[in-house]
Amino acid sequence: MSKMYIRVKRDGFIYDYNPIMAKNPECEVVPEEVAYPERFIPPAAAQRIEDAAEVVKVTGRKKKAALDLSTADIPEAPAYTPPELAEEASRGLPA
C-alpha cells in the first residue's frame, strides 16, 4: 500500500498525512502516486527525458557577447550650487 498525503485544494501544497488536516474541507487525501508522480516514472520514460535534456544541452541557445560595463571613462559632474540655495544656506553667518 502506498503512503497517503494531504493536498490543499486551493494552492496544491502537499503535506504528510495528518488526520486533523484530512477532516478539513479545503484538503484532500491523495496517494503517493498522485502527490509525487515523478517518483513513479517508468525507466524507459526516464531515459527519454534524459535524452531530451542532452538534446537541449547540445542545441541550446548561443551565448550573447558580454556587455562592457566599465565606468572608468565617465567624467565627474561639476560642482554647482544654485545661487538661491547658497544665499539661503549662508544666512546668519558672519561675512
Long-range contacts (C-beta under 8 A, 24 or more apart in sequence): 2-31, 2-32, 2-33, 3-31, 3-32, 4-29, 4-30, 4-31, 4-32, 5-29, 5-30, 5-31, 5-32, 5-34, 5-35, 5-36, 6-30, 7-34, 7-35
